[in-house]
Amino acid sequence: MYEKPGPNCPVVSFELYLSHLNPLNEFLFQRPKRNASTSEDVWYDNMVVGGRTLGKKMKNISRNAKLSKCYTNHSIRVTAVTILDKSGFEARHIMANIKMKPASGAIAKLIFAQRRCQKPSLQDAKSVKSYRS
């Protein structure tokens, strides 16, 4: 994440989020209080956000922001693979960072297809999906 001076800076927004988390809860994603006021120090309950809520997070953000396409949590992972690859990281380091098992070169096939500016084949995508943990 890069700092972008101005009112919509992602770094400032993230720091603001962190400053209002519930100190009794060690998790990053906490359930917002129903009637929190911006004058309060803590805006979040001592409860974690549920798995289903997190699973739908990018879809909801896309819809609420009226983006041109609906992003998913998986699309963020694929974007991360592309960024890491273009930055020169080796496939084994990329796999370690996105929690993928070595899938008989499945991630390497995806990276190679991206480098050729082509979409990966359906077979490549299926082999990556089947090896996720």
N, C-alpha and C positions, 0 to 999 in steps of 0.2 A: 504494500500500500504506500502510495506516495502522498506527501503533503502538497496541497493545492491551496495557497492563501485565498481566503474569502469565507463567506458564510457557510458554504457547503463543503468545506475541507473534510475529507474522510478521516484524517488523523485526529482532528479536533473533535469530530463526532464520536469516534471510537473512545477517545479519552474521556469525553463527557459521559458516555455509556458506562465505562468502567468506574467512574467516580460515584455513580449512583446505584451500583449493585449492592445487594444485601451482604453485609460483612459476615453474617452467620452462615452463608452458603458459599462453598468453594467453587461452584460451577459457573462457567461463563454465560450460559443461557439460562436465565432465571425468568420466572413468570412475573409479568408486570402487575403491580397493584391495581385494583379496579379504579380507585379514586385518588390516585397519587397527584399531588400538587407539585409544580416545578419549584416551589419554595422548600420542599422537603429534601432532606439529605438522601434518603433511601427511596427509590422508586419501584423496587422489586420485592416480591414476597420471598420467604425462605423456602422456595420450591423450585425445582428444575422444570424446564419446558419439556413436555412429553415428546416421545419419539415420533409420533404421527405429526405433531405440529412442526417439528424440525424437518421432517421429511417433505412437507409441503411448503416450506419457507420460500424457496426461490420462485415457485409457481405463484404464490400469493404476492410476492414482491413484484413480479413481472406484471401480473394482472392489475394490481393497485397503482403501479406507476404507468400503466397503459403503454408498455413497451411494444415494439413492433413484432416481437416474438415472445413466446412463453419459455422462459429458461427453467431448467430443472437443476436439482443438486448435482446430477450426473454431468450436465453440460459445464458446470463449473470445474469439475474434475478433469474433463477433457481439455478445457481451456488451460488448466494448470499444467497438464502434460505438454501441451503445445508451447507454453511459455518456458518451461524448464528445458525442453528440447532445443528451442531456438536460442536459449542462453548458453548452450553448450554442455549441459549436464549429461552424463552417461545414462543409458536406459536403466541400469541396475540401481542408480541413485534415485531416478524418477520413481521406479517401482517401490522402493523403500519408503519414499515420502508420501505416496498416495496409497500405501497399504495394499499393493497388489503382489500376488505370488508370481514367480517366473512361470509364465504360461506358454512354454515351448515357443517363445519368441513372439507371443501375441502382441505385446506392447511395442516391440521392435517393428512389427509389421504396420501397426498404426502410425508410428513415428515416421517410418519410411514412406508410407502413403501420403502423410502430411507434407513431407519434404518434397515430394513430387507434385504437390498441389493437386492431389487427387483425393477423392473420398475413399476411405478404406472399403474393402469388399464386405459384404454381409457376413461371410465366413470369418473374417478377421474380428469383426465386432462380436460375433457369437462366442468366439474362443476367449475373448477378454472377459465377457460377461460370465461365462461359465467358471472362471477361475477366481472370481472375487470372493473375499472372505467376509 
